[in-house]
Amino acid sequence: MIRRYTTGQPEIDRLISELIEKLGGSPDKELLQEMVTTVVRLRDEKVDRGDLKILNTAVKELRYSFKVFTPYRLIRKVAIFGSARTPKTTPAYKQAKEFAREITRRGWMVITGGSTGIMNAGNEGGGRDKSFGMNIRLPFEQEANPVIARDPKLINFKYFFTRKLMFLKESDATVLFPGGFGTHDEGFETLTLVQTGKTEPRPIVFVDPPGNDYWDTFRRFVEKGLLKEKMIDPEDLDLMTFTHDIQEAIQEVVGFYRNYHSLRFVGHKLVVRMQHSLEKGQLNRLNKNFQRIIQRGKIEAVRGPLQEEENEPETHKLERIVFEFNRKDFSLLRKMIDVINENE
C-alpha cells in the first residue's frame, strides 16, 4: 500500500487538494499536490529563512529554464565548454567557432555559458537563432556575450548547481575546449553522471588545436593516476574521445545518434530505442558480447512502445530492444551503444 504524502493536518491537506483541483485537470496533479505539500511542511518544520531563499530561488530558476527549453525539446543540442579568457585570435577560439557552425548545419543547437571566450565562439559559430546561453551571476560582473545578449534563449542563474543541472538535462553531447576550473568541473561532472547512470549515455569530446597538448596532459593524468590506481575501470576511458580534428569531433557527436536514439528504465527493464531494428544475428552478438551487463534473461527485440512509454509519443515509431540491465556497468553500456550504431 502506498502511503499518501501529507502535511499531517487534514484541514490543510483538504485545502491543498481543492486548490489543485481548481487549477485544472493536470495529468500530473499528484506531483503538483506533493510540491505544495512540501512547501507547507517547510513552514511547519521551521526551516531557516536562508534555506527557504535557496530553495525558492532554485525552484524559480528551474521553472523558468524549463519554460525556455520546452519549445526546443525535440532538437538535439550540444553543450560547449571552455575558457572565458580565450582571445578571439587563438586557434582554440577559431576551432570552437568552426565546430559550432558545422554542428548547427547538421540540425543541432548549441548551449554555452553565454559569456566571453570559448562561450562567445560557440554562440558566434552557432548563430543567435540556434544558440542558448546559460550565464552565471558572479560577484564580479560576467555579462552575456553580444551574440546571445537580450535573446529570449539566454538564462541568468544565481546558482551553479541549477545551471549545471540544466546543462546536462537539456543537452545530448558535451564538447570541451581548453579551459580552467569551470571547464574541468563540467567535464568531470559529466563523466561522473554518465559513469554512474545519473544521466543518459552521451558523447564526451575533448578538443585541442593541432599541436596543443592541453587535453593530452589531462588524459595522462586519468590513465596514469586514476586507472593505474584502480580508481576507475578500463571501460571508463571509452567514455572520452580526444581529438585535434573538428570533423572527427562532429562525427563523434552526430554518429552517436546514427542509430541509437534514447533509453528509458521501465521497472526492472531497460528499453533502448533505435532508428533501425537489429537483425537476429546482430542481436545474438549483443547477447554474447555484453552478457556481463545483463542481470538475468537476455536482450530481446520488442515491437512498439511499452505501456509506460505512452507519454512519449515522439518515440512510438522507434525500434526497441529490452533487457534487465545490472544498473552497474554504464561504461560498458556505452560500448554496446557504439556497436548498435555500427549495425545501422
N, C-alpha and C positions, 0 to 999 in steps of 0.2 A: 504494500500500500504506500502510495506517495504522499508524504506529509506536505500540506499546503504551506507556503511561505507567508507568514502573517506578522503583524505588529504585536500580537498578543492582546490586542484591545478590540473586542468585537465591534464596537461602535465605529472606531476608526477604520477597521477593515471594511465595514459596510460602506462607509463614505468613499473610500478609495475605489471599491468595486463600482459604485454608482457613477463616480467621476469617469472611470474608464469607459463605461457603457455610454455615457453622454457624449464622449469624444468621437463615437462612431464605431462601426463594426470592423475593427482591425483584426486580421488573422493572427496577429501576434499580441493580442490583448493580455494574455497571461504574462508575457515578458514585461510589457508596459506596467502592469499591475505590480509585479515584483520590484521594478525600478522605483515606483512611487513608494512602495512599502519600505524599501531600503532607505529612502530619504527620511521617512518618518522615524525609522529605527535609529538613524544617526542622531536625531533630536533627543530621543528617549535615552540614548546611551551617553549623552552629554559629551559628544566628540568636540575636541578643541576647535576653536574658530579658525586657527591656521590650517588645520587639516580639512575643514569644510571648504575653505577657499581653494586649496589644492584640488579637491575633488570637483568643486564647481567649475573651475577653470578648465580642468581636463575634460570634463563631460561636454562643455561648450565647444572646446576646440575640436573634439572628435565629431560632435554633431555637425558642425559647420563643414568639416573636411568631408564627411560622408555626402553632404549636400553638393559640394563642388565636384566630387569624383563620380557620383552616380550616373550622370548622363553619358559618361565615357567608359562605363564599367566593362563593356564588351570589347574594348580596343586594347590590344597588348601595349604594355608600357615598360620602359627600361629606366631604372634608377642609375643616374650617373653621379659618381663621387670623385672628388679631387680637391686640391688646394685652392682656397680663395685667393692666395697670393701669387698664383701663376700669371706672369705677364702675357699679354696677347701675342708677343713676338716669339714666344718659345715653341719648340716642337710639340710639347705636351698639349698646349692650348690648341694648336692647329689640328692635332690628332683628335682631340675631344670634339672640336667643331665638325671635323670631317665625319667622325663616327655618328654624331647626332644627325647630320644631314643625310647620310646614307641609310640609317636605320628608319628615319621617318619616311623616306622614299619607299620603303617596303611596308608602309601602312602602320608603323608603330608610332607611339608618342613617347616623349622623354619627360622625366621628372628630375629636377635638380634642387639643390638647396636655395636657389633663387638669388644668390649673391654674386660676387665677383669671381675672377679666375676661371677655373675649370667649369664652375657652375654657369658663368656667363657664356662660356664656349658652348656648353650643351644647349642652352636656350637659343643662342645665336644660330647654331647649326640646325637645330630642330625647327626654329621659327616660332613666332608667337602663337600661332593657331594650334600647333602640335606640341606645346610645352606647358608643363606645370612648374610652379616654383613653390617650395616649402621653406620659407625663410624663418630664421630663429631670432627672436628678440634678445639681444645681449646687452650687458651693462654699457659696453661701448657700441656705438651705432653700427649696425650692419644693414645697410639699405639694399633693397632689391635692385638687381641689375636693370638697365634700361629696356631690355627685351621684354621682360615679364612684369615690370613695374606697372601698377594700376590695371593689370589684367585680372578678370574675374577668376582665373585659374591660379592666382597667387594666394597662398595661405600663410598667415603670420602666426607662429607658435610662440608661446611663452616657455613651454616645457620641451626638453629634448625627448622625453620618453613618449609623449604623444606624437611628436614629429617622426620619431624612428618607427613607431608602430605603423603610421600611415605609409612611410616609405616601403615597408615590407608588405603591408596589406594590399597596396594598390599597384605594385609593380610585378612584373613577370620575369625580370632578369636584373642582375646587378653588374655594373661595369665600373671598375675603379682605375683612375689615373693617379699618378703620383700625388701624394698629399700628406697632411700632418696627422695629429692625434685623431681628429674627427674622421678622416678617411679610414684610418686603421680601425677605429671604433666601429664604424659602419660595416667594414669588411669582416671583422671578427664576429660581430653580432649576427650578420647574415650567415656566416659559416656555422655558427653555433646553433641557430634556429633550424637550418636545413639538416645539420647532422643529428639533431635531436627530434626532428619531425614536428617542430612547433610552427613551421611554415612549409609550404609545398616545395618539392624539389625545383631547382631553377639553375640557369647558367650563372656562374660567378666568374667574371673575366677580369684579369689584371693586365692592364695595357701600359707598355713602356714605349717611348720613342726609340727608333733604331739607334743602337749604340749606347743606350742608357741601361744601367744595371740596377735601377731602384727596386723593382719587384724581384729581381734575381736574388738580392740580399735577403728580402723577406722570405722567399721560397727556401733558401738555405737554412734560415732560422727555423722554419717549420719542419724541414726534413731532418736537420741535424740536432735540433733541440727537442721539439715535441714528439716526432716519430721515433727518434733514436731512444728517447727516454720512455717510450711506450705510453705516452700520454694521449695519443690518438692512434687510430687503426690505419694500416696501409691504404685501405679503400677511401679514407677521408681525403687523401691527396687528390683523388679523382673528382672531388667537388670543385676544384680550382682549375682554371685554364690560364696560362701565362702566354702572352704574345707581344710581339713588336709590330704586328701587322693588323691594320684596321679591318681589312677584308676578312681575315681569319676571326677577328672578334665578332664581326657581324654574322659570319657563318655559324659561329658557336651559339649566338643568341637565337637567330632565326631557325637554325637547324634543330634546336632542342624541341621545337614545336612542329617539326615537319610531319610527324605522325601523332606523337603524344599530344594530348590536349590538357588534361587535368586529372585530378584524382579526388576521391572522397571516401571517408570511412562511413560504413553503414553497419552499425552493430559491431560484430567481430570481423566483418569482411572489409577488404579494401577494394574499391572499384576504381580501375584505371581506365580512363576514357581516351579514345583514339579516333583519328580521322578515318583510318582504314583498318579493316579486320585483319587478323593474323591467320595464316594458313595452318592446317593441322600440324605440319612438320615444324613450323616456327613455334607453335605453342608447346610442342613436345620438348623442343630445345630449351625454352624458358623453364619448364618444369625440371629439366635435368641440370641446367647450369645455375639455377637460382634456388635450389632446394633449401639452402640454408635460411632463406628469409620466409619460408612457408611454415607456419605454425603447425598446421595439420591439413590433410587433404591435398589438393593440387590447384594449379591455376587453370581456370576454365573460362571459356568464352560464353557470354550471355547476349541475348537479343533484346534490345530495347532497354529503357531505363528501369531501375528498381523503383518500387513504390515510393521509397523515401526521397527519390530524386525528382518527383513530380514538380517541386517548387523551383526547378532549374530548367525551364522549357528550352533554353538555348542549347542544352546538351542532349536533348532527346534523340536527335538523329545520329549521334556518335556511336561508334562501336565500343564494346566493353570487354574487359577481362576482369574476373573477380577471384580473389583468394584470401585466405586467412593469413594476414601478414603478422610477423612476430613483433612488430612495433619496436624494433631494436636496431636493425641494420639498415638505417635510412641511406647511408652512403652506398650500400650495395643495391638498394632500390633505385638509386640514381643511375647506376651502371645498367640495370635492367631497362630503364627508360632509353638509354643510349642504344641498346640492342633493338628495342621496339622501333626506334627511329631508323635504324639500318634496314629494318624489314618493311619499309614503306612500300 
